[in-house]
Amino acid sequence: MSRDPSYGIVDRDYGLHLATRSPDDDGPIWMVNLMKYRQVADYGGAGDGGAGVAVSGREADDRYAPLDVLADIGAEVSFMADVETQALGTGPAWDRVAVVRYPTRRAFIDMQSRSDFRERHVHKEAGMAATIVMGCVPMAVPALPEDMEEVDWAAVPHPPTDDDGPLMVIHVLSFHDPDGAERTPEHMSAYQRVAAESAAAQGIRIGGWFSVEGTILGDGRRWHQVRFNEFPSRRAFMAVVNDPRRLEAQRDHREAAIADTYTLMTRATIPFRPAS
């Protein structure tokens, strides 16, 4: 990108890092996208972008979606969801979250110069009000009280229903600890031990936890981790939120660890594909 788009600031230092990794030191990268749309797409001098009628920002972004380009370079959409509730976080009220797995960092950079990719950018520019795009790699999930992947949701206190189905809760975290990008700070680890017991009882399934390598596009803030935790229902998640032991651990430990955060309650349109 020769200039910053209207919807975010490019971190050119991180872009250089992505572009100059040696093949022996490169590998898959997961780009986590938080998206805030304009109510009505703004095509400027291009009018409605050829739609014939005014379109929403979301519709413009759907027209941008470069799924064929992604397939051609070996990338795939690993997850997509609509944000139902933004429980925590200041700034944009995010509308959608998507995760795209690229086979290498270089593949992500090379895609930016493809003509079939660049010609669609008019739609993204028209539709997007703000975005954060974080380059992430999977991180180890700490030992938890039980094998959460095997929990039978029919047996949990708040199973999924037609009106309240599976809920993916996404935590975007920035730690006070300067080493937060490499590890989970002590206070956060203490909080996790308590929260995990409550979450396990409600049938949590971990979609993936990621360490943020860098933010290629955003608003200048630094992020350390992104966590995807799935619950059988909104009621199950709220039972964890309101657990007195978890609330005490939040007050004593989580708030001491976290400098900035988003907690997004989402409903998946493309279920999470495990990181590998």
C-alpha positions in Angstrom: 0.0 0.0 0.0 1.5 3.3 -1.0 -0.8 5.3 1.3 -2.9 4.6 4.3 -6.5 3.6 3.4 -9.3 5.7 4.9 -10.2 2.9 7.4 -6.8 2.4 9.2 -3.1 3.0 9.6 -0.6 0.6 7.9 2.3 -0.5 10.1 5.0 -0.5 7.5 7.6 -1.9 9.8 5.5 -5.0 10.4 4.8 -5.1 6.6 8.6 -5.2 6.0 8.9 -7.9 8.6 6.3 -10.0 6.7 7.9 -9.3 3.3 11.5 -10.1 4.3 11.1 -13.4 6.3 13.4 -16.0 4.7 11.6 -19.0 3.3 13.2 -21.2 6.0 11.8 -19.0 8.7 8.4 -18.4 7.1 5.2 -20.3 7.5 1.4 -20.0 8.1 0.1 -16.8 9.5 -3.5 -16.1 10.6 -4.8 -12.7 9.9 -7.6 -11.8 12.4 -9.8 -9.0 11.0 -12.1 -6.8 13.1 -14.5 -4.9 10.8 -16.7 -1.8 11.3 -18.8 -0.9 8.3 -20.2 2.4 7.1 -24.0 2.5 7.3 -24.1 3.4 3.6 -21.1 2.6 1.3 -19.3 5.7 0.1 -18.0 5.3 -3.5 -17.3 9.0 -3.8 -17.1 9.9 -7.5 -17.9 6.3 -8.4 -21.5 6.8 -7.2 -22.9 3.5 -6.1 -20.0 1.5 -7.5 -22.2 0.1 -10.3 -24.8 -1.4 -8.1 -27.7 0.7 -9.5 -28.8 1.5 -6.0 -27.1 2.6 -2.7 -25.6 -0.3 -0.8 -24.6 -0.8 2.8 -21.0 -0.9 3.9 -21.4 -4.6 4.6 -22.7 -5.3 1.1 -19.8 -3.4 -0.4 -17.4 -5.5 1.7 -19.1 -8.7 0.5 -18.5 -7.5 -3.1 -14.8 -7.0 -2.2 -14.3 -10.4 -0.6 -11.5 -11.9 -2.7 -12.3 -15.6 -2.1 -11.0 -16.7 -5.5 -7.7 -14.9 -5.0 -7.3 -16.5 -1.5 -7.9 -19.9 -3.0 -5.4 -19.3 -5.8 -2.6 -18.6 -3.3 -3.5 -21.4 -0.9 -5.2 -19.2 1.7 -8.6 -19.9 3.3 -11.2 -18.2 5.5 -10.8 -20.1 8.8 -13.6 -18.3 10.6 -16.3 -15.6 10.1 -18.9 -14.3 12.4 -21.3 -11.4 13.0 -20.9 -9.6 16.3 -24.0 -9.9 18.4 -22.8 -8.0 21.4 -19.6 -6.0 22.2 -19.3 -6.6 25.9 -16.0 -4.8 26.5 -13.9 -2.3 24.5 -13.8 1.3 23.6 -13.7 2.8 20.1 -15.4 1.1 17.1 -18.4 -1.1 17.8 -17.3 -4.0 15.5 -19.8 -5.6 13.1 -17.9 -8.7 11.9 -14.8 -10.8 12.6 -13.0 -12.9 10.1 -9.8 -15.0 10.3 -7.9 -15.9 7.1 -5.1 -18.4 7.2 -2.3 -17.7 4.7 0.3 -20.4 3.9 3.1 -18.0 4.4 3.7 -14.3 5.4 5.1 -13.7 1.9 1.9 -15.0 0.3 -0.1 -12.3 2.2 2.3 -9.6 1.0 2.4 -10.8 -2.6 -1.4 -10.8 -2.7 -1.4 -7.0 -2.2 0.2 -6.4 -5.6 -2.1 -8.8 -7.7 -4.3 -6.8 -10.1 -7.3 -9.1 -9.5 -7.0 -8.2 -5.8 -6.2 -4.5 -6.1 -9.1 -3.9 -8.5 -11.6 -4.8 -5.8 -10.2 -2.4 -3.3 -12.7 0.3 -4.3 -15.4 -1.8 -2.6 -13.5 -2.2 0.7 -12.6 1.5 0.7 -16.3 2.3 0.1 -17.7 0.0 2.7 -15.2 -0.1 5.6 -15.4 2.6 8.4 -12.5 1.1 10.5 -10.6 -2.2 10.7 -7.9 -3.9 12.7 -5.9 -6.6 11.0 -3.6 -8.6 13.3 -1.0 -11.2 12.1 -1.2 -14.1 14.5 0.3 -17.5 15.2 -1.2 -20.3 17.4 -0.2 -20.3 21.0 -0.3 -23.2 23.5 -3.5 -23.5 25.5 -2.8 -24.1 29.2 -3.9 -27.2 31.0 -7.5 -27.1 31.9 -9.7 -29.0 34.3 -11.0 -31.5 31.7 -10.9 -32.4 28.1 -13.2 -29.6 26.8 -13.4 -30.9 23.3 -15.3 -34.0 24.5 -18.0 -32.2 26.5 -21.4 -33.2 25.4 -23.4 -30.0 25.1 -26.6 -32.0 25.7 -25.5 -32.6 29.2 -24.4 -29.0 30.2 -26.6 -26.7 32.3 -27.4 -24.4 29.4 -27.4 -26.4 26.1 -27.9 -24.8 22.7 -31.4 -24.2 21.6 -33.0 -23.0 18.3 -33.2 -19.5 19.8 -29.9 -19.5 21.6 -27.3 -21.5 19.7 -23.5 -21.7 20.0 -21.7 -18.5 20.8 -18.1 -17.7 19.9 -16.7 -15.3 22.4 -13.6 -13.5 21.1 -11.2 -11.8 23.5 -8.6 -9.3 22.1 -6.0 -8.6 24.7 -3.3 -6.1 25.4 -1.3 -6.6 28.6 0.4 -4.2 30.8 3.3 -6.6 30.9 5.8 -5.7 28.1 6.5 -9.4 27.5 2.8 -10.1 27.0 3.3 -10.9 23.3 5.5 -13.9 24.3 3.7 -15.3 27.3 0.6 -14.9 29.5 1.4 -12.6 32.4 1.3 -14.0 36.0 -1.9 -12.2 36.9 -3.7 -13.4 33.8 -2.6 -17.0 34.5 -4.0 -16.8 38.0 -7.3 -15.5 36.6 -7.4 -18.3 34.0 -7.1 -21.1 36.6 -10.3 -19.9 38.3 -12.2 -19.0 35.1 -11.3 -22.3 33.5 -13.2 -24.3 36.1 -16.3 -22.2 35.7 -16.1 -22.3 31.9 -15.5 -26.1 31.8 -18.6 -26.7 33.8 -20.6 -24.8 31.1 -19.1 -26.7 28.2 -16.6 -24.3 26.8 -14.7 -25.4 23.6 -11.5 -23.6 22.6 -11.5 -22.7 18.9 -8.0 -21.3 19.1 -5.7 -19.0 21.1 -3.3 -16.8 19.2 -0.3 -14.7 19.9 -0.3 -11.4 17.9 2.9 -11.1 16.0 2.0 -7.6 14.7 -0.9 -5.4 13.6 -0.6 -4.7 9.9 -3.6 -2.3 9.9 -5.2 -0.6 12.8 -5.3 2.6 14.9 -1.8 2.4 16.4 -2.7 0.3 19.5 -0.6 -2.8 20.2 -2.3 -6.1 20.9 -0.8 -9.3 22.4 -3.3 -12.1 22.1 -6.6 -13.1 20.5 -8.7 -15.9 22.0 -11.6 -17.7 20.5 -13.8 -19.5 23.1 -17.0 -21.2 22.1 -19.9 -21.8 24.4 -23.1 -23.8 23.8 -25.3 -20.8 24.3 -25.3 -17.2 25.4 -26.9 -18.4 28.7 -23.8 -20.6 29.3 -21.4 -17.7 28.8 -23.4 -15.4 31.1 -23.3 -18.1 33.7 -19.5 -17.9 33.6 -19.6 -14.1 33.6 -21.7 -14.1 36.7 -19.9 -16.8 38.6 -18.9 -15.2 42.0 -15.5 -16.9 42.0 -14.7 -15.7 38.5 -15.8 -12.2 39.4 -13.4 -12.2 42.4 -10.5 -13.4 40.2 -11.4 -10.8 37.6 -11.1 -8.0 40.2 -7.9 -9.4 41.8 -6.0 -10.6 38.7 -7.6 -10.0 35.3 -7.9 -6.2 35.7 -4.3 -6.0 36.9 -3.1 -7.9 33.8 -5.0 -6.2 31.0 -4.3 -2.7 29.6 -6.9 -2.8 26.8 -9.4 -5.4 25.5 -12.3 -6.2 23.4 -14.8 -9.0 24.3 -17.0 -9.8 21.4 -20.0 -12.1 21.5 -20.4 -13.5 18.0 -22.4 -16.0 16.0 -20.4 -17.8 13.4 -21.3 -17.9 9.7 -18.2 -19.9 8.9 -17.3 -22.2 11.9 -13.8 -22.1 13.3 -11.3 -24.4 11.5 -8.7 -25.5 14.0 -5.3 -24.0 13.7 -2.6 -26.4 12.4 
